[in-house]
Amino acid sequence: MKTSPLEKGKPPLSAIIVNYNSGERLKGAVRSVFDTVPSSEVIVVDNASMDNSIDILKASYVDEPRLQIRRNSFNLGFATACNIGAKLARGYHLLYLNPDCEVHEDAVERMLACLNGHSDVGMVGPLLVGENGQEQAGSRRLIPTPWRSLVRVFRLHVFSGPFSRFFADFNLHKQPLPEHPIEVEAISGACMLVSREAQQEVGSFDEKYFLHCEDLDLCMRFRASGWRVMFVPDARVTHYAGTCSRERPVFVEFHKHRGMIRFYWKFFRNQYPGVLMWLVVAGVWTRFALLAAYHGSRQLFRLPGKICG
């Protein structure tokens, strides 16, 4: 069993929130952590936001000792900002939380129970739900290997009935919700509770990712080091997805696809023939080009009165 946080004389956890133009959502994320785990600390690492999200937060929490704010001069990316927050954190466990998330009552307590209840569990994720209360894709998933990604892109998972081993979708949110915590291959970086002990062994986020896929990378490395990744179905967190990315969709898609390439090349280049890997790379950038054209055309034909609304 892991050592109790109380024995360490530290907060039970440090919540690390990377902010970029999150507006009022940031205050909601911070408030949800303090409301559900009053003894925790929250560290907000701001990636050079251009909105008033930090001003709103400061006005709401004047002289709050549980809150630290670190403002970067430039947008350093999600992975680097997470690592900055982890270095500032004093908590026994680390809760990486998106600024567009709100933690429900008892959610962190249930994740902590799973994390502390098993000596080989290093990372825990909650049930992520949207505003409609439905489970979001990515809440629990298989690792999106190059083959699984091709299956999803070409919708080959329709053959998953008789050939489930080969054509399964890597997102598991359409499967029945389990009654108890289960082991999964990956959870979402929107909310992941990590044992500091495990992270010290495995290492921090790979800072060569700017945005997206760094969570998958960390899950891969945790599992490769013998730490289990768990999904806790009765720990609910609402994720207002896309709050920080709606204004710059092409920028976000570029780094998402760039992250995919790094992830595939880092973990799978020795498992697939070289020709197939290059085809995957070509497919990823082709997909980005199509999405960039789509978003560009929407921006071009958007009415002037709708640019900011």
Residue pairs with C-beta under 8 A, 6 or more apart in sequence:
1 116
1 117
1 119
2 115
2 116
2 119
2 195
2 197
3 92
4 116
5 11
5 12
5 13
5 91
5 92
5 93
6 12
8 92
10 90
10 91
10 92
11 39
11 40
11 41
11 90
11 91
11 92
12 37
12 39
12 40
12 91
12 92
12 93
12 112
13 37
13 40
13 91
13 92
13 93
13 94
13 95
13 108
13 112
13 193
14 40
14 41
14 42
14 43
14 85
14 86
14 88
14 89
14 90
14 91
14 93
14 94
14 95
15 30
15 33
15 37
15 40
15 41
15 42
15 43
15 95
15 97
16 43
16 45
16 82
16 85
16 86
16 89
16 94
16 95
16 96
16 97
17 26
17 29
17 30
17 42
17 43
17 44
17 45
17 85
17 97
17 98
17 99
18 44
18 45
18 47
18 78
18 81
18 82
18 85
18 98
18 99
19 26
19 44
19 45
19 46
19 47
19 49
19 53
19 54
19 99
19 244
20 46
20 47
20 48
20 49
20 75
20 99
20 244
21 49
21 50
21 51
21 53
21 244
21 247
22 29
22 49
22 51
22 53
22 99
22 100
22 243
22 244
23 51
23 52
23 53
23 56
23 243
24 53
24 56
25 53
25 99
25 100
25 240
25 243
26 44
26 53
26 54
26 56
26 57
26 99
27 53
27 56
27 57
27 60
28 102
29 97
29 98
29 99
29 100
29 101
29 102
29 103
30 42
30 44
30 57
30 60
30 61
30 67
31 60
31 102
32 101
32 102
32 103
32 104
33 40
33 42
33 95
33 97
33 103
33 108
34 40
34 42
34 66
35 103
35 105
36 103
36 104
36 105
36 106
36 107
36 108
36 109
37 108
37 109
40 66
40 91
40 95
40 108
41 66
41 67
41 68
41 89
41 90
41 91
42 66
42 67
42 68
43 67
43 68
43 69
43 70
43 85
43 88
43 89
44 54
44 57
44 67
44 68
44 69
44 70
44 85
44 99
45 70
45 72
45 81
45 82
45 84
45 85
46 53
46 54
46 69
46 70
46 71
46 72
47 72
47 74
47 75
47 76
47 77
47 78
47 81
48 71
48 72
48 73
48 74
48 75
53 99
54 69
54 71
57 67
57 69
58 69
61 67
68 88
70 84
70 85
70 88
72 81
72 84
76 84
77 207
77 209
77 210
77 211
77 255
78 189
78 205
78 209
78 210
78 211
78 212
78 214
79 205
79 206
79 207
79 208
79 209
79 210
79 214
80 205
80 207
82 96
82 204
82 205
82 214
83 204
83 205
83 207
86 94
86 199
86 204
89 196
91 196
92 196
93 112
93 115
93 193
93 194
93 195
93 196
94 193
94 194
94 195
94 196
94 199
95 108
95 191
95 192
95 193
95 194
96 189
96 191
96 192
96 193
96 194
97 103
97 190
97 191
98 189
98 190
98 191
98 239
98 244
99 243
99 244
100 190
100 239
100 240
100 241
100 242
100 243
100 244
101 128
101 190
101 191
101 237
101 238
101 239
101 240
102 237
102 238
102 240
103 126
103 191
103 237
104 235
104 236
104 237
104 238
106 235
107 126
107 235
107 236
107 237
108 193
108 235
110 126
110 232
110 234
110 235
111 124
111 125
111 126
111 193
111 232
111 235
112 193
114 121
114 124
114 181
114 230
114 232
115 121
115 122
115 123
115 124
115 193
115 195
115 230
118 228
118 230
120 226
120 227
120 228
121 195
121 227
121 228
121 229
121 230
122 194
122 195
122 197
122 198
122 199
122 202
122 222
122 225
122 227
122 228
122 229
123 187
123 192
123 193
123 194
123 195
123 198
123 218
123 219
123 222
123 227
123 228
123 229
123 230
124 181
124 187
124 192
124 193
124 194
124 229
124 230
124 231
124 232
124 235
125 139
125 140
125 184
125 187
125 188
125 191
125 192
125 193
125 229
125 230
125 231
125 232
126 139
126 191
126 231
126 232
126 235
126 236
126 237
127 135
127 139
127 177
127 231
127 232
127 233
127 234
127 235
127 236
127 237
128 135
128 136
128 138
128 139
128 188
128 190
128 191
128 237
128 238
128 239
129 135
129 136
129 139
129 236
129 237
129 238
129 239
130 136
130 238
130 239
130 240
130 241
131 238
131 240
135 173
135 177
136 173
136 188
136 239
136 241
137 171
137 173
138 171
138 173
138 188
138 190
139 172
139 173
139 187
139 188
139 231
140 172
140 173
140 182
140 184
140 186
140 187
140 231
141 170
141 171
141 172
141 184
141 185
141 186
141 187
141 188
142 148
142 168
142 170
142 171
142 172
142 184
142 185
142 186
143 170
143 185
143 186
143 216
143 219
143 220
144 152
144 170
144 216
145 170
145 268
146 264
146 268
146 272
146 276
146 277
146 280
147 272
148 168
148 169
148 170
149 170
149 260
149 280
150 156
150 280
150 283
151 157
151 166
151 167
151 168
151 169
151 170
152 169
152 170
152 171
153 283
153 287
156 167
157 167
157 168
157 169
158 167
159 166
159 167
160 167
160 168
160 169
172 184
177 233
178 231
178 233
179 233
180 233
181 230
181 231
181 232
181 233
182 230
182 231
182 233
183 228
183 229
183 230
183 231
184 229
184 230
184 231
185 219
185 223
185 229
186 215
186 216
186 219
186 220
186 229
187 215
187 219
187 229
187 231
188 215
188 239
189 214
189 215
189 218
190 237
190 239
190 241
191 237
191 239
192 215
192 218
195 227
198 222
198 225
198 227
201 225
201 227
202 218
202 221
202 222
202 225
202 227
203 221
205 214
205 217
205 218
206 214
206 217
206 218
208 262
209 217
209 259
209 262
209 263
210 255
210 258
210 259
211 252
211 255
211 256
211 259
212 252
212 255
212 256
212 259
212 260
213 256
213 259
213 260
213 262
213 263
214 259
216 263
217 263
217 266
217 267
219 229
220 267
222 229
223 229
245 252
249 291
249 295
250 291
250 292
250 295
250 296
253 288
253 291
253 292
253 295
254 288
254 292
257 284
257 285
257 287
257 288
260 284
261 281
261 284
261 285
264 277
264 280
264 281
264 284
265 277
265 281
268 277
269 277
272 280
